[in-house]
Amino acid sequence: MIEPFNDEYFMKKAFTEALQAFEEGEIPVGAVVVSKGKIIARAHNLTETLTDVTAHAEMQAITAAANLLGGKYLNDCTLYVTLEPCVMCAGALAWSQIGKIVFGARDEKRGYQNLATKVTHPKTEVIGGVLEIECRELLQEFFKSKR
């Protein structure tokens, strides 16, 4: 039996957010936070729009989810994000005690797994490579258009 609400399903929702970022001229990274099988937060990069270097998709999603839940901890939540979190975002995710992180493409230059492997919360499960090709190709298309 095919599970309709699996990691790939939710990563497609995050990818939709990344497409919106692309259309807005933002680096195309999208994120969703899921709790009990439901999306409770959607976000994409807003660094250019807000002129704020901290306005990454993950940061926006963490804030929206915490506001909705009325607390700072996201222990029972999963973050789906199209690009491996940077060290800043991984640190914020650690402070939120997020239960699970699922990302699409690896970030070879600035991803936390290259720079600070122990930054995530010890109980957080991390899965990478979900819709990796699609996520990577969108980022490559964006940066090619900027050159």
Backbone as ProteinMPNN parsed JSONL, in Angstrom:
{"seq_chain_A": "MIEPFNDEYFMKKAFTEALQAFEEGEIPVGAVVVSKGKIIARAHNLTETLTDVTAHAEMQAITAAANLLGGKYLNDCTLYVTLEPCVMCAGALAWSQIGKIVFGARDEKRGYQNLATKVTHPKTEVIGGVLEIECRELLQEFFKSKR", "coords_chain_A": {"N_chain_A": [[0.833, -1.188, 0.0], [0.531, 2.228, -0.8], [1.683, 4.944, 0.983], [0.059, 7.932, 1.31], [0.809, 10.324, 2.565], [3.734, 10.747, 2.865], [7.346, 11.166, 3.212], [8.175, 12.068, 0.672], [5.824, 13.191, -0.353], [5.41, 15.42, 1.384], [7.802, 16.768, 0.91], [7.388, 17.597, -1.676], [5.539, 19.592, -1.223], [7.131, 21.425, 0.128], [8.832, 21.968, -1.976], [7.112, 23.337, -3.68], [6.957, 25.726, -2.295], [9.599, 26.538, -2.659], [9.583, 27.015, -5.396], [7.942, 29.261, -5.433], [9.606, 31.08, -4.13], [11.625, 31.234, -6.065], [10.224, 32.484, -8.16], [9.904, 34.965, -6.994], [12.412, 35.987, -7.03], [14.075, 35.184, -5.046], [16.553, 33.093, -3.447], [15.863, 29.82, -4.271], [14.587, 28.162, -1.923], [12.51, 26.171, -0.044], [10.217, 25.402, 2.639], [8.342, 23.289, 4.851], [6.525, 22.681, 7.845], [5.474, 19.894, 9.6], [2.997, 18.482, 11.626], [1.598, 15.83, 13.303], [0.787, 14.676, 10.885], [-0.194, 16.834, 9.435], [0.296, 19.86, 7.622], [1.592, 22.572, 9.272], [2.971, 24.88, 8.984], [4.269, 26.935, 6.403], [6.88, 28.058, 4.322], [9.324, 30.14, 2.66], [12.511, 31.243, 1.375], [13.211, 34.581, 2.29], [15.139, 36.501, 2.245], [16.002, 38.539, 0.496], [13.651, 40.027, 0.062], [13.009, 40.909, 2.651], [15.335, 42.116, 3.301], [17.112, 40.795, 5.075], [19.451, 38.809, 6.416], [18.963, 36.594, 7.952], [16.553, 35.538, 7.232], [15.915, 32.93, 6.297], [14.287, 30.082, 4.79], [13.871, 27.99, 6.643], [14.041, 29.319, 9.122], [11.876, 31.05, 8.973], [9.832, 29.156, 8.858], [10.113, 27.788, 11.314], [9.463, 29.838, 13.137], [6.79, 30.411, 12.379], [5.543, 27.923, 12.898], [6.009, 27.598, 15.667], [4.62, 29.805, 16.645], [2.002, 29.105, 15.892], [1.63, 26.759, 17.401], [1.951, 27.752, 19.915], [4.2, 27.622, 21.515], [7.764, 27.178, 22.053], [9.004, 24.778, 21.436], [9.376, 22.116, 19.131], [9.127, 19.355, 19.223], [7.511, 17.189, 18.365], [7.337, 17.517, 15.671], [8.059, 17.644, 12.123], [10.425, 18.993, 9.945], [10.459, 19.803, 6.588], [12.639, 20.572, 4.093], [13.997, 22.046, 1.187], [16.713, 22.319, 0.774], [19.711, 21.358, 2.357], [20.029, 22.394, 5.71], [21.762, 25.378, 6.772], [24.414, 26.22, 9.103], [23.404, 28.145, 10.9], [20.596, 27.792, 10.698], [20.394, 25.077, 11.376], [21.252, 25.23, 14.01], [19.177, 26.772, 15.136], [17.099, 24.993, 14.729], [17.939, 22.986, 16.427], [17.646, 24.269, 18.914], [14.895, 24.457, 18.892], [14.255, 21.884, 19.289], [13.365, 20.138, 17.306], [11.718, 17.262, 16.022], [12.325, 15.808, 13.677], [14.214, 16.214, 10.71], [13.974, 16.629, 7.305], [15.626, 16.82, 4.325], [16.18, 18.018, 0.941], [18.297, 18.605, -1.364], [21.829, 18.38, -0.87], [23.968, 20.8, 0.647], [26.874, 21.529, -0.384], [28.763, 23.522, 0.123], [27.896, 25.245, 2.252], [26.354, 23.765, 3.981], [25.265, 22.381, 7.099], [26.215, 19.842, 7.705], [28.748, 19.641, 6.675], [30.097, 21.539, 8.106], [29.427, 21.682, 10.874], [28.752, 19.112, 12.343], [27.601, 18.194, 14.711], [25.679, 19.958, 15.543], [22.886, 19.727, 15.523], [19.984, 18.785, 17.502], [20.39, 16.086, 19.79], [18.362, 14.128, 19.715], [17.079, 14.483, 17.348], [16.026, 13.22, 14.294], [17.545, 12.861, 11.146], [17.13, 13.041, 7.691], [18.332, 12.924, 4.463], [18.32, 13.828, 0.942], [15.798, 13.512, -0.236], [13.811, 13.883, -2.983], [16.038, 14.946, -4.192], [17.295, 15.477, -6.721], [15.464, 17.127, -8.155], [15.33, 19.317, -6.404], [18.004, 20.206, -6.36], [18.385, 20.822, -9.081], [16.621, 22.994, -9.441], [17.837, 24.957, -7.843], [20.279, 25.179, -9.226], [19.373, 26.132, -11.694], [18.402, 28.636, -10.91], [20.784, 29.964, -10.02], [22.261, 29.881, -12.365], [20.811, 31.609, -13.952], [21.467, 33.984, -12.788], [24.046, 34.51, -13.399]], "CA_chain_A": [[0.0, 0.0, 0.0], [1.285, 3.473, -0.874], [1.331, 5.931, 2.009], [-0.073, 9.203, 0.593], [1.454, 11.418, 3.279], [5.076, 10.312, 3.217], [8.368, 12.212, 3.087], [8.162, 12.628, -0.686], [4.626, 14.042, -0.456], [5.628, 16.696, 2.071], [8.889, 17.48, 0.247], [6.783, 18.266, -2.836], [4.926, 20.82, -0.704], [8.252, 22.345, 0.356], [9.306, 22.343, -3.306], [6.188, 24.374, -4.147], [7.425, 26.968, -1.657], [10.847, 26.914, -3.326], [9.192, 27.601, -6.688], [7.455, 30.614, -5.158], [10.796, 31.884, -3.879], [12.252, 31.424, -7.374], [9.437, 33.493, -8.877], [10.084, 36.249, -6.304], [13.808, 36.382, -7.121], [14.782, 34.712, -3.853], [17.171, 31.783, -3.606], [14.694, 28.937, -4.182], [14.542, 27.183, -0.846], [11.189, 26.147, 0.571], [10.108, 24.545, 3.816], [7.072, 23.113, 5.535], [6.588, 21.967, 9.12], [4.359, 18.959, 9.706], [2.687, 17.948, 12.952], [0.497, 14.86, 13.279], [0.361, 14.449, 9.515], [-0.745, 18.045, 8.817], [1.209, 20.989, 7.473], [1.219, 23.666, 10.176], [3.698, 26.09, 8.588], [4.86, 26.95, 5.066], [7.764, 29.222, 4.223], [10.413, 30.115, 1.692], [13.494, 32.285, 1.644], [12.764, 35.973, 2.169], [16.282, 37.345, 2.586], [16.01, 39.735, -0.358], [12.416, 40.774, 0.314], [13.067, 41.534, 3.977], [16.713, 42.562, 3.514], [17.454, 40.183, 6.359], [20.236, 37.61, 6.13], [18.465, 35.471, 8.747], [15.199, 35.187, 6.786], [15.932, 31.668, 5.558], [13.017, 29.341, 4.816], [13.757, 27.255, 7.895], [13.798, 30.268, 10.219], [10.493, 31.496, 8.815], [8.961, 28.024, 9.178], [10.197, 27.562, 12.766], [8.699, 30.901, 13.798], [5.36, 30.221, 12.097], [5.076, 26.728, 13.606], [6.012, 27.88, 17.107], [3.495, 30.716, 16.898], [0.756, 28.345, 15.785], [1.537, 25.816, 18.511], [1.967, 28.479, 21.176], [5.377, 27.268, 22.309], [9.006, 27.217, 21.285], [9.515, 23.446, 21.131], [8.737, 21.433, 18.011], [9.565, 17.968, 19.402], [6.676, 16.247, 17.62], [7.191, 18.044, 14.314], [9.067, 17.365, 11.103], [10.7, 20.057, 8.98], [10.848, 19.408, 5.238], [13.28, 21.726, 3.473], [14.545, 21.614, -0.092], [18.178, 22.384, 0.814], [20.291, 21.069, 3.671], [20.147, 23.613, 6.508], [23.059, 25.951, 7.108], [24.713, 26.108, 10.533], [22.468, 29.006, 11.636], [19.283, 27.145, 10.732], [20.523, 23.837, 12.148], [21.289, 25.632, 15.419], [17.816, 27.158, 15.537], [16.321, 23.753, 14.778], [18.351, 22.308, 17.658], [16.989, 24.966, 20.031], [13.462, 24.134, 18.846], [14.166, 20.452, 19.574], [12.552, 19.517, 16.256], [11.812, 15.81, 16.054], [12.881, 15.229, 12.454], [14.54, 17.113, 9.601], [14.1, 15.954, 6.014], [16.029, 17.805, 3.33], [16.323, 17.554, -0.427], [19.665, 18.661, -1.869], [22.923, 18.713, 0.058], [24.662, 22.062, 0.401], [28.286, 21.15, -0.254], [29.582, 24.644, 0.602], [27.461, 25.863, 3.501], [25.5, 22.879, 4.754], [25.764, 22.137, 8.45], [26.888, 18.542, 7.804], [30.164, 19.857, 6.362], [30.709, 22.533, 8.981], [29.148, 21.49, 12.3], [27.921, 17.909, 12.323], [26.942, 17.921, 15.992], [24.866, 21.115, 15.933], [21.468, 19.386, 15.696], [19.609, 18.192, 18.783], [20.748, 14.665, 19.736], [17.207, 13.267, 19.45], [16.522, 14.803, 16.03], [16.319, 12.321, 13.176], [17.836, 13.625, 9.928], [17.102, 12.278, 6.444], [18.665, 13.769, 3.316], [18.218, 13.268, -0.391], [14.421, 13.325, -0.699], [13.644, 14.711, -4.201], [17.326, 15.641, -4.301], [17.588, 15.941, -8.084], [14.592, 18.268, -8.45], [15.722, 20.445, -5.555], [19.305, 20.686, -6.826], [18.233, 21.428, -10.409], [15.992, 24.31, -9.284], [18.881, 25.865, -7.352], [21.225, 25.392, -10.323], [18.703, 27.005, -12.672], [18.369, 29.981, -10.33], [22.101, 30.588, -10.036], [22.666, 30.045, -13.767], [20.137, 32.812, -14.457], [22.082, 35.154, -12.144], [25.429, 34.7, -13.892]], "C_chain_A": [[0.88, 1.256, 0.0], [0.758, 4.442, 0.186], [1.24, 7.305, 1.338], [0.675, 10.358, 1.267], [2.81, 10.962, 3.799], [6.069, 11.46, 3.019], [8.368, 12.857, 1.708], [6.974, 13.571, -0.88], [4.888, 15.415, 0.17], [6.793, 17.483, 1.455], [8.364, 18.18, -1.007], [6.106, 19.566, -2.408], [6.005, 21.865, -0.417], [8.796, 22.847, -0.982], [8.408, 23.419, -3.921], [6.562, 25.727, -3.552], [8.713, 27.461, -2.311], [10.562, 27.549, -4.688], [8.682, 29.025, -6.505], [8.63, 31.551, -4.887], [11.501, 32.221, -5.189], [11.55, 32.54, -8.134], [9.603, 34.889, -8.281], [11.529, 36.74, -6.352], [14.623, 36.031, -5.889], [15.496, 33.41, -4.186], [16.077, 30.754, -3.338], [14.83, 27.798, -3.166], [13.169, 27.305, -0.2], [11.161, 25.168, 1.722], [8.661, 24.432, 4.261], [7.352, 22.396, 6.854], [5.305, 21.16, 9.235], [4.229, 18.485, 11.147], [1.47, 17.039, 12.831], [-0.089, 14.704, 11.875], [-0.231, 15.645, 8.8], [0.324, 19.128, 8.72], [0.714, 22.125, 8.374], [1.96, 24.958, 9.855], [4.294, 25.871, 7.199], [5.725, 28.195, 4.976], [8.748, 29.029, 3.072], [11.347, 31.265, 2.014], [12.898, 33.67, 1.402], [13.914, 36.941, 2.433], [16.344, 38.627, 1.762], [14.811, 40.627, -0.05], [12.492, 41.549, 1.617], [14.409, 42.2, 4.261], [17.22, 42.108, 4.881], [18.174, 38.869, 6.076], [19.763, 36.401, 6.922], [17.105, 34.962, 8.27], [15.194, 33.957, 5.877], [14.586, 30.964, 5.718], [12.814, 28.628, 6.149], [13.403, 28.171, 9.06], [12.353, 30.763, 10.179], [9.519, 30.398, 9.242], [8.948, 27.728, 10.678], [9.325, 28.578, 13.498], [7.2, 30.699, 13.599], [4.804, 29.023, 12.869], [4.991, 26.972, 15.106], [4.861, 28.812, 17.476], [2.166, 29.977, 16.863], [0.558, 27.422, 16.987], [1.539, 26.492, 19.878], [3.116, 28.098, 22.095], [6.598, 27.182, 21.428], [9.537, 25.851, 20.867], [8.677, 22.749, 20.071], [9.09, 19.945, 18.023], [8.796, 16.987, 18.52], [6.465, 16.671, 16.174], [8.325, 17.579, 13.413], [9.192, 18.582, 10.201], [11.12, 19.413, 7.673], [11.406, 20.654, 4.58], [14.043, 21.249, 2.248], [16.066, 21.635, -0.153], [18.638, 22.096, 2.232], [20.458, 22.368, 4.465], [21.594, 24.07, 6.703], [23.261, 25.808, 8.625], [23.74, 26.952, 11.363], [21.12, 28.31, 11.792], [19.322, 25.849, 11.532], [20.575, 24.141, 13.639], [19.916, 26.015, 15.935], [16.92, 25.926, 15.643], [16.675, 22.946, 16.031], [17.669, 22.937, 18.864], [15.501, 24.673, 20.058], [13.194, 22.678, 19.217], [13.274, 19.724, 18.57], [12.784, 18.008, 16.257], [12.531, 15.207, 14.864], [13.125, 16.333, 11.436], [14.695, 16.258, 8.351], [14.493, 17.022, 5.002], [16.217, 17.157, 1.969], [17.785, 17.501, -0.845], [20.657, 18.959, -0.755], [23.482, 20.071, -0.33], [26.139, 21.813, 0.678], [29.143, 22.264, 0.339], [29.192, 25.123, 1.999], [26.536, 25.006, 4.358], [26.108, 22.542, 6.104], [26.534, 20.819, 8.548], [28.364, 18.632, 7.437], [30.853, 20.702, 7.414], [30.542, 22.261, 10.47], [28.214, 20.301, 12.482], [27.144, 17.665, 13.607], [26.015, 19.05, 16.436], [23.397, 20.763, 16.159], [21.233, 18.763, 17.07], [19.881, 16.686, 18.713], [19.575, 13.722, 19.427], [16.59, 13.505, 18.075], [16.98, 13.784, 14.998], [16.531, 13.176, 11.933], [17.872, 12.672, 8.74], [17.384, 13.247, 5.303], [18.408, 13.057, 2.011], [16.822, 13.009, -0.913], [14.136, 14.352, -1.807], [14.91, 15.536, -4.47], [17.566, 16.234, -5.681], [16.766, 17.178, -8.418], [15.015, 19.512, -7.667], [17.038, 21.058, -6.037], [19.172, 21.397, -8.169], [17.585, 22.808, -10.333], [17.013, 25.336, -8.802], [19.883, 26.179, -8.461], [20.639, 26.319, -11.38], [18.686, 28.448, -12.176], [19.731, 30.648, -10.46], [22.637, 30.763, -11.447], [22.051, 31.319, -14.324], [20.746, 34.092, -13.874], [23.468, 35.463, -12.688], [25.469, 35.406, -15.207]], "O_chain_A": [[1.868, 1.321, 0.732], [-0.439, 4.715, 0.269], [2.25, 7.802, 0.841], [1.126, 11.277, 0.583], [3.013, 10.81, 5.003], [5.679, 12.583, 2.699], [8.543, 14.07, 1.592], [7.109, 14.625, -1.501], [4.618, 16.446, -0.447], [6.784, 18.714, 1.47], [8.852, 19.253, -1.36], [6.106, 20.538, -3.162], [5.814, 23.05, -0.688], [9.175, 24.012, -1.105], [8.898, 24.315, -4.609], [6.49, 26.752, -4.23], [8.897, 28.664, -2.496], [11.226, 28.508, -5.081], [8.958, 29.896, -7.33], [8.644, 32.686, -5.362], [11.924, 33.358, -5.398], [12.196, 33.432, -8.683], [9.458, 35.886, -8.988], [11.847, 37.785, -5.784], [15.736, 36.528, -5.711], [15.093, 32.699, -5.107], [15.428, 30.803, -2.293], [15.139, 26.655, -3.504], [12.724, 28.4, 0.145], [11.959, 24.233, 1.788], [7.862, 25.349, 4.077], [8.292, 21.609, 6.962], [4.207, 21.664, 9.003], [5.214, 18.136, 11.798], [0.432, 17.448, 12.312], [-1.305, 14.611, 11.703], [-0.722, 15.511, 7.679], [1.149, 19.288, 9.62], [-0.424, 22.578, 8.257], [1.623, 26.016, 10.388], [4.758, 24.781, 6.866], [5.36, 29.255, 5.483], [8.968, 27.92, 2.586], [11.027, 32.144, 2.814], [12.175, 33.891, 0.43], [13.677, 38.089, 2.81], [16.702, 39.684, 2.282], [14.952, 41.842, 0.082], [12.087, 42.709, 1.682], [14.605, 42.78, 5.33], [17.679, 42.898, 5.707], [17.576, 37.927, 5.557], [20.135, 35.276, 6.589], [16.561, 34.032, 8.866], [14.553, 33.947, 4.826], [13.845, 31.224, 6.665], [11.722, 28.657, 6.716], [12.558, 27.83, 9.889], [11.694, 30.88, 11.212], [8.514, 30.666, 9.9], [7.893, 27.448, 11.248], [8.541, 28.215, 14.375], [6.427, 30.805, 14.551], [3.712, 29.103, 13.432], [4.009, 26.592, 15.744], [4.208, 28.624, 18.502], [1.303, 30.202, 17.712], [-0.544, 27.317, 17.523], [1.172, 25.878, 20.88], [3.015, 28.237, 23.314], [6.49, 27.119, 20.203], [10.432, 25.772, 20.026], [7.447, 22.782, 20.101], [9.323, 19.346, 16.973], [9.385, 16.048, 17.985], [5.516, 16.228, 15.526], [9.394, 17.179, 13.874], [8.191, 19.135, 9.748], [12.025, 18.579, 7.644], [10.73, 21.681, 4.513], [14.66, 20.183, 2.264], [16.651, 21.026, -1.049], [18.017, 22.544, 3.196], [20.982, 23.346, 3.933], [22.517, 23.26, 6.786], [22.375, 25.328, 9.333], [23.298, 26.511, 12.424], [20.569, 28.249, 12.891], [18.391, 25.552, 12.28], [20.011, 23.401, 14.445], [19.531, 25.632, 17.04], [16.085, 25.833, 16.543], [15.811, 22.3, 16.624], [17.17, 22.228, 19.738], [14.899, 24.641, 21.131], [12.047, 22.286, 19.432], [12.527, 18.814, 18.931], [13.903, 17.54, 16.466], [13.257, 14.223, 15.001], [12.336, 17.271, 11.319], [15.45, 15.286, 8.34], [13.783, 18.014, 4.834], [16.388, 15.944, 1.847], [18.438, 16.468, -0.696], [20.356, 19.697, 0.183], [23.47, 20.443, -1.504], [26.593, 21.876, 1.821], [30.148, 21.983, 0.992], [30.06, 25.379, 2.833], [25.996, 25.483, 5.356], [27.327, 22.433, 6.234], [27.421, 20.692, 9.392], [29.152, 17.781, 7.848], [32.066, 20.596, 7.597], [31.436, 22.58, 11.254], [27.024, 20.473, 12.744], [26.118, 16.986, 13.581], [25.609, 19.088, 17.597], [22.723, 21.449, 16.928], [22.162, 18.278, 17.715], [19.628, 16.068, 17.679], [19.794, 12.621, 18.923], [15.666, 12.792, 17.683], [18.174, 13.523, 14.85], [15.776, 14.118, 11.694], [18.545, 11.641, 8.768], [16.732, 14.286, 5.199], [18.291, 11.832, 1.971], [16.667, 12.346, -1.938], [14.215, 15.558, -1.571], [14.838, 16.679, -4.921], [17.997, 17.382, -5.794], [17.307, 18.169, -8.909], [15.052, 20.617, -8.208], [17.17, 22.28, -6.112], [19.772, 22.451, -8.377], [17.964, 23.704, -11.087], [17.047, 26.46, -9.301], [20.291, 27.33, -8.615], [21.335, 27.192, -11.899], [18.93, 29.375, -12.949], [19.827, 31.772, -10.953], [23.393, 31.699, -11.705], [22.698, 32.036, -15.087], [20.549, 35.173, -14.427], [24.002, 36.55, -12.466], [26.548, 35.64, -15.75]]}, "name": "protein", "num_of_chains": 1, "seq": "MIEPFNDEYFMKKAFTEALQAFEEGEIPVGAVVVSKGKIIARAHNLTETLTDVTAHAEMQAITAAANLLGGKYLNDCTLYVTLEPCVMCAGALAWSQIGKIVFGARDEKRGYQNLATKVTHPKTEVIGGVLEIECRELLQEFFKSKR"}
